[in-house]
Amino acid sequence: MYPVLFRFGSFEVTTFGVMVALGALVGLWVFRR
């Protein structure tokens, strides 16, 4: 369901986490304009 893109030791970055982070960044960017 959420494939792991890459990991740093015990920290895993999943596609779901990337989408949440991108959504938050885009939301902040739009809000600041």
PQR file of N, CA, C, O and H, with PARSE charges and radii, in Angstrom:
ATOM      1  N   MET A   1       0.838  -1.205   0.000 -0.4000 1.5000
ATOM      2  CA  MET A   1       0.000   0.000   0.000 -0.0000 2.0000
ATOM      3  C   MET A   1       0.873   1.254   0.000  0.5500 1.7000
ATOM      4  O   MET A   1       0.688   2.145  -0.829 -0.5500 1.4000
ATOM      5  N   TYR A   2       1.820   1.320   0.929 -0.4000 1.5000
ATOM      6  CA  TYR A   2       2.729   2.460   0.973 -0.0000 2.0000
ATOM      7  C   TYR A   2       4.159   1.968   0.767  0.5500 1.7000
ATOM      8  O   TYR A   2       4.873   1.720   1.740 -0.5500 1.4000
ATOM      9  H   TYR A   2       1.970   0.596   1.603  0.4000 1.0000
ATOM     10  N   PRO A   3       4.583   1.824  -0.483 -0.5600 1.5000
ATOM     11  CA  PRO A   3       5.944   1.343  -0.732  0.2800 2.0000
ATOM     12  C   PRO A   3       6.983   2.325  -0.203  0.5500 1.7000
ATOM     13  O   PRO A   3       6.794   3.539  -0.270 -0.5500 1.4000
ATOM     14  N   VAL A   4       8.070   1.793   0.318 -0.4000 1.5000
ATOM     15  CA  VAL A   4       9.142   2.625   0.864 -0.0000 2.0000
ATOM     16  C   VAL A   4      10.019   3.099  -0.284  0.5500 1.7000
ATOM     17  O   VAL A   4      10.545   2.287  -1.046 -0.5500 1.4000
ATOM     18  H   VAL A   4       8.223   0.806   0.372  0.4000 1.0000
ATOM     19  N   LEU A   5      10.178   4.411  -0.407 -0.4000 1.5000
ATOM     20  CA  LEU A   5      11.026   4.968  -1.462 -0.0000 2.0000
ATOM     21  C   LEU A   5      12.494   4.790  -1.101  0.5500 1.7000
ATOM     22  O   LEU A   5      13.275   4.267  -1.896 -0.5500 1.4000
ATOM     23  H   LEU A   5       9.751   5.070   0.212  0.4000 1.0000
ATOM     24  N   PHE A   6      12.871   5.228   0.109 -0.4000 1.5000
ATOM     25  CA  PHE A   6      14.239   5.039   0.583 -0.0000 2.0000
ATOM     26  C   PHE A   6      14.246   5.144   2.093  0.5500 1.7000
ATOM     27  O   PHE A   6      13.263   5.573   2.697 -0.5500 1.4000
ATOM     28  H   PHE A   6      12.236   5.652   0.755  0.4000 1.0000
ATOM     29  N   ARG A   7      15.351   4.753   2.700 -0.4000 1.5000
ATOM     30  CA  ARG A   7      15.413   4.775   4.162 -0.0000 2.0000
ATOM     31  C   ARG A   7      16.790   5.214   4.629  0.5500 1.7000
ATOM     32  O   ARG A   7      17.800   4.964   3.970 -0.5500 1.4000
ATOM     33  H   ARG A   7      16.149   4.404   2.209  0.4000 1.0000
ATOM     34  N   PHE A   8      16.809   5.873   5.781 -0.4000 1.5000
ATOM     35  CA  PHE A   8      18.049   6.271   6.443 -0.0000 2.0000
ATOM     36  C   PHE A   8      18.095   5.517   7.765  0.5500 1.7000
ATOM     37  O   PHE A   8      17.505   5.954   8.753 -0.5500 1.4000
ATOM     38  H   PHE A   8      15.989   6.076   6.316  0.4000 1.0000
ATOM     39  N   GLY A   9      18.782   4.406   7.786 -0.4000 1.5000
ATOM     40  CA  GLY A   9      18.832   3.605   9.005 -0.0000 2.0000
ATOM     41  C   GLY A   9      17.444   3.083   9.332  0.5500 1.7000
ATOM     42  O   GLY A   9      16.890   2.277   8.584 -0.5500 1.4000
ATOM     43  H   GLY A   9      19.262   4.050   6.984  0.4000 1.0000
ATOM     44  N   SER A  10      16.871   3.540  10.457 -0.4000 1.5000
ATOM     45  CA  SER A  10      15.544   3.069  10.853 -0.0000 2.0000
ATOM     46  C   SER A  10      14.441   3.993  10.349  0.5500 1.7000
ATOM     47  O   SER A  10      13.258   3.712  10.540 -0.5500 1.4000
ATOM     48  H   SER A  10      17.321   4.194  11.065  0.4000 1.0000
ATOM     49  N   PHE A  11      14.827   5.106   9.699 -0.4000 1.5000
ATOM     50  CA  PHE A  11      13.834   6.069   9.214 -0.0000 2.0000
ATOM     51  C   PHE A  11      13.470   5.742   7.773  0.5500 1.7000
ATOM     52  O   PHE A  11      14.329   5.739   6.891 -0.5500 1.4000
ATOM     53  H   PHE A  11      15.788   5.335   9.544  0.4000 1.0000
ATOM     54  N   GLU A  12      12.187   5.466   7.539 -0.4000 1.5000
ATOM     55  CA  GLU A  12      11.729   5.115   6.195 -0.0000 2.0000
ATOM     56  C   GLU A  12      10.907   6.252   5.597  0.5500 1.7000
ATOM     57  O   GLU A  12      10.101   6.878   6.287 -0.5500 1.4000
ATOM     58  H   GLU A  12      11.489   5.468   8.255  0.4000 1.0000
ATOM     59  N   VAL A  13      11.117   6.511   4.318 -0.4000 1.5000
ATOM     60  CA  VAL A  13      10.335   7.518   3.604 -0.0000 2.0000
ATOM     61  C   VAL A  13       9.408   6.793   2.640  0.5500 1.7000
ATOM     62  O   VAL A  13       9.863   6.134   1.706 -0.5500 1.4000
ATOM     63  H   VAL A  13      11.771   6.003   3.758  0.4000 1.0000
ATOM     64  N   THR A  14       8.097   6.919   2.874 -0.4000 1.5000
ATOM     65  CA  THR A  14       7.120   6.241   2.028 -0.0000 2.0000
ATOM     66  C   THR A  14       6.501   7.231   1.042  0.5500 1.7000
ATOM     67  O   THR A  14       6.612   8.445   1.214 -0.5500 1.4000
ATOM     68  H   THR A  14       7.727   7.455   3.634  0.4000 1.0000
ATOM     69  N   THR A  15       5.851   6.699   0.009 -0.4000 1.5000
ATOM     70  CA  THR A  15       5.191   7.571  -0.961 -0.0000 2.0000
ATOM     71  C   THR A  15       4.095   8.385  -0.278  0.5500 1.7000
ATOM     72  O   THR A  15       3.855   9.534  -0.649 -0.5500 1.4000
ATOM     73  H   THR A  15       5.761   5.713  -0.131  0.4000 1.0000
ATOM     74  N   PHE A  16       3.427   7.796   0.722 -0.4000 1.5000
ATOM     75  CA  PHE A  16       2.378   8.512   1.449 -0.0000 2.0000
ATOM     76  C   PHE A  16       2.972   9.713   2.191  0.5500 1.7000
ATOM     77  O   PHE A  16       2.408  10.807   2.168 -0.5500 1.4000
ATOM     78  H   PHE A  16       3.623   6.862   1.023  0.4000 1.0000
ATOM     79  N   GLY A  17       4.111   9.498   2.845 -0.4000 1.5000
ATOM     80  CA  GLY A  17       4.769  10.590   3.560 -0.0000 2.0000
ATOM     81  C   GLY A  17       5.196  11.705   2.621  0.5500 1.7000
ATOM     82  O   GLY A  17       5.080  12.884   2.955 -0.5500 1.4000
ATOM     83  H   GLY A  17       4.569   8.610   2.864  0.4000 1.0000
ATOM     84  N   VAL A  18       5.692  11.330   1.437 -0.4000 1.5000
ATOM     85  CA  VAL A  18       6.117  12.336   0.459 -0.0000 2.0000
ATOM     86  C   VAL A  18       4.915  13.153  -0.014  0.5500 1.7000
ATOM     87  O   VAL A  18       5.011  14.371  -0.159 -0.5500 1.4000
ATOM     88  H   VAL A  18       5.786  10.373   1.166  0.4000 1.0000
ATOM     89  N   MET A  19       3.784  12.487  -0.255 -0.4000 1.5000
ATOM     90  CA  MET A  19       2.593  13.208  -0.707 -0.0000 2.0000
ATOM     91  C   MET A  19       2.080  14.158   0.375  0.5500 1.7000
ATOM     92  O   MET A  19       1.647  15.269   0.071 -0.5500 1.4000
ATOM     93  H   MET A  19       3.706  11.497  -0.138  0.4000 1.0000
ATOM     94  N   VAL A  20       2.127  13.725   1.632 -0.4000 1.5000
ATOM     95  CA  VAL A  20       1.690  14.595   2.730 -0.0000 2.0000
ATOM     96  C   VAL A  20       2.610  15.809   2.833  0.5500 1.7000
ATOM     97  O   VAL A  20       2.138  16.933   3.003 -0.5500 1.4000
ATOM     98  H   VAL A  20       2.478  12.822   1.880  0.4000 1.0000
ATOM     99  N   ALA A  21       3.927  15.586   2.731 -0.4000 1.5000
ATOM    100  CA  ALA A  21       4.893  16.682   2.819 -0.0000 2.0000
ATOM    101  C   ALA A  21       4.706  17.653   1.656  0.5500 1.7000
ATOM    102  O   ALA A  21       4.728  18.868   1.852 -0.5500 1.4000
ATOM    103  H   ALA A  21       4.310  14.673   2.593  0.4000 1.0000
ATOM    104  N   LEU A  22       4.523  17.124   0.450 -0.4000 1.5000
ATOM    105  CA  LEU A  22       4.316  17.997  -0.712 -0.0000 2.0000
ATOM    106  C   LEU A  22       3.034  18.807  -0.556  0.5500 1.7000
ATOM    107  O   LEU A  22       3.006  19.996  -0.874 -0.5500 1.4000
ATOM    108  H   LEU A  22       4.505  16.137   0.291  0.4000 1.0000
ATOM    109  N   GLY A  23       1.986  18.174  -0.074 -0.4000 1.5000
ATOM    110  CA  GLY A  23       0.729  18.885   0.122 -0.0000 2.0000
ATOM    111  C   GLY A  23       0.878  20.017   1.134  0.5500 1.7000
ATOM    112  O   GLY A  23       0.333  21.103   0.938 -0.5500 1.4000
ATOM    113  H   GLY A  23       2.009  17.209   0.184  0.4000 1.0000
ATOM    114  N   ALA A  24       1.615  19.766   2.211 -0.4000 1.5000
ATOM    115  CA  ALA A  24       1.823  20.789   3.233 -0.0000 2.0000
ATOM    116  C   ALA A  24       2.649  21.943   2.673  0.5500 1.7000
ATOM    117  O   ALA A  24       2.334  23.108   2.918 -0.5500 1.4000
ATOM    118  H   ALA A  24       2.058  18.884   2.369  0.4000 1.0000
ATOM    119  N   LEU A  25       3.708  21.626   1.918 -0.4000 1.5000
ATOM    120  CA  LEU A  25       4.553  22.676   1.344 -0.0000 2.0000
ATOM    121  C   LEU A  25       3.778  23.516   0.336  0.5500 1.7000
ATOM    122  O   LEU A  25       3.877  24.743   0.344 -0.5500 1.4000
ATOM    123  H   LEU A  25       3.964  20.680   1.719  0.4000 1.0000
ATOM    124  N   VAL A  26       3.014  22.868  -0.525 -0.4000 1.5000
ATOM    125  CA  VAL A  26       2.220  23.606  -1.512 -0.0000 2.0000
ATOM    126  C   VAL A  26       1.169  24.461  -0.809  0.5500 1.7000
ATOM    127  O   VAL A  26       0.921  25.597  -1.215 -0.5500 1.4000
ATOM    128  H   VAL A  26       2.934  21.871  -0.531  0.4000 1.0000
ATOM    129  N   GLY A  27       0.555  23.930   0.235 -0.4000 1.5000
ATOM    130  CA  GLY A  27      -0.434  24.692   0.983 -0.0000 2.0000
ATOM    131  C   GLY A  27       0.175  25.938   1.613  0.5500 1.7000
ATOM    132  O   GLY A  27      -0.415  27.017   1.555 -0.5500 1.4000
ATOM    133  H   GLY A  27       0.757  23.008   0.566  0.4000 1.0000
ATOM    134  N   LEU A  28       1.347  25.794   2.212 -0.4000 1.5000
ATOM    135  CA  LEU A  28       2.020  26.952   2.802 -0.0000 2.0000
ATOM    136  C   LEU A  28       2.402  27.960   1.727  0.5500 1.7000
ATOM    137  O   LEU A  28       2.249  29.165   1.922 -0.5500 1.4000
ATOM    138  H   LEU A  28       1.826  24.917   2.260  0.4000 1.0000
ATOM    139  N   TRP A  29       2.902  27.468   0.585 -0.4000 1.5000
ATOM    140  CA  TRP A  29       3.323  28.356  -0.500 -0.0000 2.0000
ATOM    141  C   TRP A  29       2.142  29.166  -1.029  0.5500 1.7000
ATOM    142  O   TRP A  29       2.257  30.371  -1.256 -0.5500 1.4000
ATOM    143  H   TRP A  29       3.027  26.489   0.427  0.4000 1.0000
ATOM    144  N   VAL A  30       1.003  28.493  -1.224 -0.4000 1.5000
ATOM    145  CA  VAL A  30      -0.189  29.182  -1.722 -0.0000 2.0000
ATOM    146  C   VAL A  30      -0.706  30.162  -0.674  0.5500 1.7000
ATOM    147  O   VAL A  30      -1.147  31.261  -1.012 -0.5500 1.4000
ATOM    148  H   VAL A  30       0.909  27.514  -1.040  0.4000 1.0000
ATOM    149  N   PHE A  31      -0.652  29.767   0.592 -0.4000 1.5000
ATOM    150  CA  PHE A  31      -1.159  30.615   1.667 -0.0000 2.0000
ATOM    151  C   PHE A  31      -0.334  31.895   1.807  0.5500 1.7000
ATOM    152  O   PHE A  31      -0.877  32.944   2.153 -0.5500 1.4000
ATOM    153  H   PHE A  31      -0.294  28.875   0.866  0.4000 1.0000
ATOM    154  N   ARG A  32       0.985  31.817   1.540 -0.4000 1.5000
ATOM    155  CA  ARG A  32       1.864  32.978   1.707 -0.0000 2.0000
ATOM    156  C   ARG A  32       1.806  33.937   0.520  0.5500 1.7000
ATOM    157  O   ARG A  32       2.305  35.057   0.628 -0.5500 1.4000
ATOM    158  H   ARG A  32       1.426  30.965   1.259  0.4000 1.0000
ATOM    159  N   ARG A  33       1.220  33.540  -0.601 -0.4000 1.5000
ATOM    160  CA  ARG A  33       1.217  34.403  -1.779 -0.0000 2.0000
ATOM    161  C   ARG A  33       0.302  35.602  -1.592  0.5500 1.7000
ATOM    162  O   ARG A  33       0.182  36.433  -2.492 -0.5500 1.4000
ATOM    163  H   ARG A  33       0.815  32.630  -0.688  0.4000 1.0000
TER
END
